[in-house]
Amino acid sequence: MARSRGPKGGGRALRWSWTIGRLAGIEIRIHATFGIIVAWVAFSYWMVGRTLLSALIGALFILALFGCVVLHELGHALMARRFGIRTRDITLWPIGGVARLERLPDRPSEELRVAIAGPLVNLVIAGLLWLVLPSETGSGTLAEGNLAHASFLQRLLVLNAFLALFNLLPAFPMDGGRILRALLATRLSHVRATELAAQVGQGMAVMFGLGGLLVHNPFLLFIALFVWLGAYGEAAAAQMQAAFSGIPVSRAMITDFEVLAPRAPLSRAVELTLAGTQADFPVVDDGRVVGILRQADLMAGLSRQGPEAPVEGWMCRRIQPVDPQALLDRVFLQLQQSECRTLPVVRAGELVGLLTPQNLGEFVQIEAALRSSA
């Protein structure tokens, strides 16, 4: 279930993932929960063969499959790069892979190409495997539709074909949902195209759910929930971006905030937290923002090292400064994917404001209230 763009809260997920390498200059990460699927498949193979070798083959198979998932996501990333869109990283989860793009493509034709690139990679892999299969004994197994006795490569072929076809279903968060939106957006606004594509996806989710209930298949019920939530989230994000259209960051940013020095003790952050409502603090060294001390990291630092530990040892360093004149609809996705959860607003090198999910939500509510009273 490979998906382009990151989930909400992607920055928080990074704390539970580790870098395992780089491909084409893109960081490849693996989530802590990924070991669950590897262990489960290895155990399933062991239950059949009852040997350590069979368990090892199972583990190697799932790793090979997820290698194909990485290539799928790399297809998205490299196509996005052609349109000037950088990919922050690719993360492997038990349910698939996620390529975190910096932003959405500007044009429907660009989104179409980025979305379709991933499934095409899987089809190419399946085609290449098909070319080498005739040299294997028992290649007729595929034609018979019997995978129980299929070889390693035969199963990999079938699952790559399945990944391609499943991702082409016209439902978010699969690539097919983005392809449908891109086609609709050639005639409709981005928001309306997203709403229609989301409705199609939720209709498919209902069908998956009914099918799961009728045949007592919990996997179909899981897919139904996955698709429903993906469609809902995509529609909500599009509506949020539309609400921000044409509005500069300076209108929504927090201008009354406290800062910390890198070598200040965590106790200073505790004092500021208790004295006000600020949860995350920019860390400033010689007038330059060098990090963000998040509330969760403050608590972790206090429990592990105590109140005298320096702030710099616990701050988030992957800051993403934005200009106060940048438009909110462009910065919104950047904020969603920010590991630090807070974007420092910088003008001519000087920190002039902060942008957080909380204050953006408050801004939307205030704007909605003002429109309703007008």
C-alpha positions in Angstrom: 0.0 0.0 0.0 2.5 2.5 -1.1 1.5 6.2 -0.8 3.1 9.4 -1.8 3.1 12.3 0.7 3.4 11.7 4.3 0.7 11.1 6.9 -0.3 13.8 9.4 2.1 13.7 12.2 4.8 12.4 10.0 7.4 14.4 12.1 6.4 12.5 15.2 6.7 9.2 13.4 10.3 10.0 12.5 11.2 9.6 16.2 10.3 5.9 15.8 12.2 5.3 12.6 15.9 4.9 11.6 17.9 5.7 8.5 19.1 2.6 6.7 20.7 4.2 3.7 20.2 6.6 0.7 19.0 6.0 -2.8 19.3 8.7 -5.5 20.2 11.2 -2.7 16.9 10.3 -0.8 17.0 9.1 2.8 15.5 5.6 3.3 14.1 5.0 6.7 12.5 2.0 8.4 9.9 2.3 11.1 10.2 0.5 14.4 7.0 -1.5 13.7 8.4 -2.8 10.4 10.0 -5.7 12.3 6.5 -7.0 13.1 5.7 -7.9 9.5 9.1 -9.5 9.0 8.7 -11.6 12.1 5.2 -12.6 11.2 6.1 -13.7 7.7 9.1 -15.6 9.0 7.0 -17.4 11.6 4.3 -18.2 8.9 7.0 -19.8 6.7 8.4 -21.7 9.8 4.9 -23.1 10.6 4.8 -24.6 7.1 8.3 -25.9 6.8 9.2 -26.3 10.5 12.9 -25.4 9.7 15.1 -22.4 10.3 15.8 -22.3 6.6 12.1 -21.9 5.7 11.8 -19.1 8.3 14.9 -17.4 6.7 13.4 -17.7 3.2 10.2 -16.1 4.5 12.2 -13.2 6.0 14.2 -12.8 2.8 11.0 -12.8 0.7 9.3 -10.0 2.7 12.5 -8.0 2.5 12.6 -8.5 -1.2 9.0 -7.4 -1.5 9.6 -4.3 0.5 12.7 -3.6 -1.7 10.1 -3.4 -4.5 8.0 -1.0 -2.4 11.1 1.2 -2.0 11.5 1.2 -5.8 7.8 2.1 -6.1 8.2 5.1 -3.8 11.5 6.0 -5.6 9.4 6.1 -8.8 7.2 8.8 -7.2 10.2 10.7 -5.9 12.2 10.8 -9.1 9.2 11.9 -11.1 8.5 14.6 -8.6 12.1 15.7 -8.8 11.6 16.4 -12.5 9.0 19.1 -11.5 11.3 20.6 -8.8 9.7 18.8 -5.9 12.1 17.4 -3.3 11.4 14.2 -1.4 12.3 14.5 2.3 12.6 10.7 2.8 11.0 7.3 2.2 9.8 5.4 5.2 8.9 1.7 5.3 5.9 0.7 7.5 4.4 -2.7 8.0 1.5 -1.7 5.6 3.8 -0.3 2.9 6.0 2.7 2.1 5.5 6.5 2.3 7.5 9.1 0.3 7.2 12.5 2.0 7.1 15.0 -0.8 7.8 18.7 0.1 4.7 19.8 -1.6 2.0 18.7 -4.1 2.6 19.2 -7.8 1.3 22.5 -9.1 -0.5 21.1 -12.2 -2.9 18.2 -12.7 -0.6 16.8 -15.4 2.3 16.8 -13.0 0.3 15.1 -10.3 -0.8 12.5 -12.8 2.7 11.6 -13.8 4.0 11.5 -10.2 1.1 9.3 -9.1 1.3 6.8 -11.9 5.1 6.5 -11.7 5.0 4.2 -8.6 2.6 1.5 -10.1 4.5 1.6 -13.4 7.7 0.6 -11.4 5.9 -2.4 -10.0 4.7 -3.4 -13.5 8.2 -3.1 -14.9 9.5 -5.3 -12.1 6.8 -7.9 -12.8 7.6 -7.8 -16.5 11.3 -8.4 -15.8 10.6 -11.3 -13.5 8.3 -12.7 -16.2 11.1 -12.7 -18.6 13.3 -14.8 -16.4 10.6 -17.2 -15.2 10.5 -19.5 -18.3 14.0 -20.8 -17.4 12.6 -22.1 -14.1 11.0 -25.4 -13.7 7.3 -25.3 -12.9 6.6 -21.9 -14.5 3.2 -23.1 -15.4 2.2 -22.6 -11.8 1.3 -19.0 -12.5 -1.1 -19.9 -15.3 -2.8 -22.4 -13.0 -3.3 -19.7 -10.3 -1.7 -21.9 -7.7 0.8 -19.9 -5.6 1.1 -22.5 -2.8 3.9 -24.2 -4.7 5.2 -21.2 -6.6 8.8 -20.2 -6.5 10.4 -17.2 -4.7 10.4 -15.2 -8.0 6.9 -16.3 -9.0 5.4 -15.0 -5.8 7.4 -11.8 -6.1 6.0 -11.3 -9.7 2.4 -11.9 -8.6 2.7 -9.5 -5.6 4.3 -6.8 -7.7 1.4 -7.1 -10.2 -1.0 -6.9 -7.2 0.7 -3.8 -5.8 0.4 -2.1 -9.1 -3.3 -3.0 -9.6 -4.2 -2.3 -6.0 -2.5 1.1 -6.0 -4.4 2.0 -9.2 -7.8 1.7 -7.5 -9.5 5.1 -7.7 -9.5 5.7 -3.9 -7.3 7.7 -1.6 -4.8 7.2 -0.2 -3.8 4.9 -3.1 -2.2 6.3 -6.2 -5.4 5.7 -8.1 -7.1 8.3 -6.0 -4.5 10.9 -7.0 -4.7 9.9 -10.6 -8.5 10.4 -10.5 -8.1 13.7 -8.8 -5.6 14.8 -11.4 -7.9 13.9 -14.3 -10.9 15.7 -12.6 -8.7 18.7 -11.8 -8.2 19.3 -15.6 -11.8 20.6 -15.6 -12.6 21.4 -11.9 -10.9 23.2 -9.1 -8.4 21.3 -7.0 -10.8 21.2 -4.0 -13.8 20.0 -5.9 -11.7 17.4 -7.7 -10.4 16.2 -4.3 -14.0 16.1 -2.9 -15.3 14.0 -5.8 -12.3 11.6 -5.7 -12.7 11.3 -2.0 -16.4 10.4 -2.5 -15.5 7.7 -5.0 -12.9 6.4 -2.5 -15.4 6.3 0.3 -17.9 4.5 -1.9 -15.2 1.8 -2.6 -14.6 1.7 1.2 -18.2 0.8 1.8 -18.0 -2.0 -0.8 -14.9 -3.3 0.8 -16.5 -3.2 4.2 -19.7 -5.0 3.0 -17.6 -7.6 1.2 -15.6 -8.2 4.4 -18.7 -8.7 6.4 -20.3 -11.0 3.9 -17.3 -13.3 3.6 -16.0 -12.8 7.2 -12.7 -11.4 6.0 -11.1 -9.1 8.5 -8.5 -8.0 5.9 -11.2 -6.4 3.7 -12.6 -4.6 6.8 -9.1 -3.2 7.5 -8.8 -2.1 3.9 -12.2 -0.4 4.1 -11.2 1.5 7.2 -7.9 2.4 5.6 -9.5 3.8 2.4 -12.3 5.6 4.3 -9.9 7.4 6.6 -7.5 8.2 3.7 -10.3 9.7 1.6 -11.6 11.7 4.5 -8.2 13.0 5.4 -7.4 14.0 1.8 -10.6 15.9 1.4 -10.1 17.7 4.8 -6.6 18.7 3.8 -7.7 20.1 0.5 -10.5 22.2 2.1 -7.9 23.5 4.6 -5.5 24.5 1.9 -8.3 26.2 0.0 -9.2 28.2 3.2 -5.5 29.4 3.3 -5.4 30.4 -0.4 -3.9 33.9 -0.8 -3.3 34.4 2.9 0.3 35.2 4.0 2.0 33.5 7.0 2.2 36.9 8.7 -1.6 37.0 9.3 -1.7 33.7 11.1 1.7 33.5 12.9 2.2 33.8 16.7 4.1 37.0 17.5 4.1 36.8 21.3 6.5 34.0 22.3 9.4 33.1 24.5 12.8 31.7 23.3 15.5 29.6 24.9 19.3 29.6 24.7 20.9 26.3 23.7 22.8 26.0 27.0 19.9 27.0 29.2 18.7 24.3 31.6 15.5 22.5 31.0 14.2 24.0 34.2 14.0 27.3 32.3 11.6 25.7 29.8 9.6 24.4 32.7 9.3 27.9 34.2 8.1 29.4 30.9 5.6 26.5 30.3 4.0 27.0 33.7 4.0 30.8 33.3 2.1 30.8 30.0 0.4 28.7 27.3 3.4 28.1 25.0 4.2 24.4 24.5 7.1 24.5 22.1 10.0 26.9 22.3 12.4 28.1 19.6 16.0 27.8 20.6 18.1 30.8 19.5 21.8 31.2 19.5 23.4 34.5 18.7 20.2 35.7 17.0 19.9 32.5 14.8 17.2 29.8 15.3 19.0 26.5 15.8 16.2 24.3 17.0 12.8 23.8 18.6 12.3 22.3 22.1 9.1 20.4 21.8 7.0 19.7 24.9 7.3 15.9 24.5 11.1 16.2 24.3 11.1 18.5 27.4 9.3 15.8 29.3 11.7 13.1 28.1 14.7 15.2 29.0 13.4 15.9 32.5 12.7 12.2 33.2 16.1 11.0 31.8 18.5 13.7 32.8 16.7 16.0 35.2 16.0 19.8 35.1 19.7 20.9 34.8 20.2 19.1 31.4 20.9 21.7 28.6 18.2 22.5 26.1 20.5 21.8 23.1 20.7 18.1 24.1 16.9 17.6 23.6 15.9 20.2 21.0 14.7 19.2 17.5 17.3 20.4 15.0 15.4 19.8 11.7 14.0 23.3 11.6 12.3 24.6 8.5 12.2 28.5 8.5 9.5 30.2 6.4 9.2 33.7 5.2 6.3 35.8 6.7 5.1 36.7 3.1 4.9 33.0 2.1 1.3 31.8 1.4 -0.3 29.6 4.0 -1.7 27.1 1.4 1.9 26.3 0.4 3.3 26.3 4.0 0.4 24.1 5.3 1.8 20.8 3.9 5.3 21.8 5.1 3.9 22.2 8.6 2.1 18.9 8.5 5.4 17.1 7.7 7.6 19.1 10.0 9.5 16.9 12.4 9.8 19.9 14.8 6.0 20.5 14.7 6.6 24.3 14.7 7.9 26.4 11.9 10.0 29.5 12.8 9.0 32.5 10.8 12.2 34.4 9.8 12.6 37.8 8.1 16.1 38.9 7.1 17.6 36.3 9.5 15.5 37.5 12.5 12.9 35.4 14.2 9.6 37.3 14.0 7.0 34.6 14.6 6.0 31.0 15.0 3.6 28.8 13.1 2.0 25.8 14.8 -0.9 23.4 14.0 -2.7 24.7 17.0 -2.6 28.4 16.0 -3.5 27.5 12.4 -6.6 25.7 13.6 -7.5 28.7 15.7 -7.0 31.0 12.7 -9.3 28.9 10.6 -12.0 29.0 13.3 -11.7 32.8 13.6 -11.9 33.3 9.9 -15.0 31.0 9.7 -16.7 33.0 12.5 -15.9 36.3 10.8 -17.3 35.1 7.4 -20.5 33.8 9.1 -21.1 37.2 10.8 -20.4 39.3 7.6 
